[in-house]
Amino acid sequence: MEVKINLKEADIPRQWYNLAADLPTPLLPPLGPDGKPIGPEMLAPVFPMNLIEQEVSTQRWIDIPEEILQILYRWRPAPLKRAVNLEKHLGTPARIYYKDESYSPPGSHKPNTAVPQAWYNKQFGIKKLTTETGAGQWGSALAFACCILGLECKVFMVRISFDQKPFRKIMMQVWDANCVASPSNETNAGRKVLAEMPDTPGSLGIAISEAVEAAVTDKTGKTRYALGSVLNHVLMHQTIIGLEAKKQLAIAGEKKVDVIIGCAGGGSNFAGLAFPFVADKINGADISIVPVEPESCPTMTRGPFAYDFGDTACTTPLLAMYTLGHAFIPPPIHAGGLRYHGMAPLVCQSIVEGLLKPRAYHQLKCYEAAVTWARTEGAICAPETSHAIVAVIDEAQKAKEEGKEKVILFNYSGHGLMDLSGYDAYFSGKLIDYELPQQDLEKFTAPLANLPKAEAKKTGKW
Ligand SMILES: Cc1ncc(COP(=O)(O)O)c(C=O)c1O
């Protein structure tokens, strides 16, 4: 038995998979400020048209340009690994497989979309990209992609992570990007928040407002904004993960997967692994597919399905999604990449349809799982990834209780070598579990009543 299943470069998937083509109930359209569906031209100041075309596409397969593949080969195809040591430790009959996305130069799945986004922007004549980053993984991935492709890059990093994770900022600097703490004094959105809350830890919603403003106010017209998750085209770029995994599971001799797990912040690494299998589920396969989030930011498990803005300053179109409200400022848990108030509309519509069963865990249990992982498999995972691992351990223990030989597949979304301060806080007893109080949830979601209603449509098949 092999514990690493590698694909040859020649076997890399040459098309991305677009779940929008197969969703049993179509996505609700993004809405403009007037409450009417927006047209592609309204997104043009923010994104290049070639990516907007992908965003609105319902074509099932989209070719990956050869030049993008040439860059992805630096770390792809990524290995599929079997966690035999964790299996032994748990004494489970389950076979646990994971896609190791920590192999990329910045250390996570994020460059799978950073590279195509930078490439399509460059094709469109764009010279500079702006973005936000939470944990710093996305910012460093875009910095890497822009560096390889010769674009300028400006990153607004959520203040709490900027302070907790100085190394990510240095990585961005090495890749020649400019990273500032958000809220900053460089934008109207940032200055407004700082005037009201000078000590705010910041949020992804605020950082997005700043990055969008910085892009659309650039007079040269050669700057656009890039988003690291949530949007349809971002999730589609990540499907290379699940498409590779399918080929690798076949090589490992697996005919069927029982459980698929990924952590979900905006939904991109989860969707990247899961969506090619969601297609199988739509076509009748019996698979349990689980996105996992923190209890402190329980978007999918406690938020309403509603139209909401993607950012705090209400500048983005309204998206139909599970949301904690655009003004939600999450407590400073260490999984900085899982603190977004919303969730990808494609993931949300799949939840509404019953194709996915989201779950939430407290951070102490996640760190406990991360340490078990490090002491069995050896690698030190990102705090975000630990949310997937804890669910994997629960599923493997369930398989043991039931005496079932299940196949569990999860996404190892990134390493935690830049996140050791979180482990330090855990070992020194400084971390606590935080459950969002119901009254806070109600306070943050109350303004949604003034926005257009999102009807949760489903076929009732799942
Ligand atoms: C390692 C890692 N995993 C997961 C996530 C969550 O993002 P997404 O849900 O888009 O995959 C992040 C976000 O920064 C991350 O850095």
The ligand as a Tripos MOL2 file, in Angstrom:
@<TRIPOS>MOLECULE
LIG
   16    16     1     0     0
SMALL
NO_CHARGES

@<TRIPOS>ATOM
      1 C1         -5.0990   27.3180    5.2590 C.3       1 LIG1
      2 C2         -6.4700   27.8670    5.0200 C.ar      1 LIG1
      3 N1         -7.4990   27.0190    5.0040 N.ar      1 LIG1
      4 C3         -8.7640   27.4730    4.8070 C.ar      1 LIG1
      5 C4         -9.0360   28.8140    4.6480 C.ar      1 LIG1
      6 C5        -10.4420   29.2570    4.4950 C.3       1 LIG1
      7 O1        -10.7550   29.8260    3.2650 O.3       1 LIG1
      8 P1        -11.6620   29.1000    2.2040 P.3       1 LIG1
      9 O2        -12.9320   28.7180    2.9110 O.co2     1 LIG1
     10 O3        -11.9020   30.0610    1.1250 O.co2     1 LIG1
     11 O4        -10.9210   27.9050    1.7430 O.co2     1 LIG1
     12 C6         -7.9800   29.7400    4.6530 C.ar      1 LIG1
     13 C7         -8.2390   31.1680    4.4700 C.2       1 LIG1
     14 O5         -7.4370   32.0230    4.6150 O.2       1 LIG1
     15 C8         -6.6670   29.2430    4.8510 C.ar      1 LIG1
     16 O6         -5.6360   30.0850    4.8750 O.3       1 LIG1
@<TRIPOS>BOND
     1     1     2 1
     2     2     3 ar
     3     2    15 ar
     4     3     4 ar
     5     4     5 ar
     6     5     6 1
     7     5    12 ar
     8     6     7 1
     9     7     8 1
    10     8     9 2
    11     8    10 1
    12     8    11 1
    13    12    13 1
    14    12    15 ar
    15    13    14 2
    16    15    16 1
@<TRIPOS>SUBSTRUCTURE
     1 LIG1         1 GROUP 0 **** ****
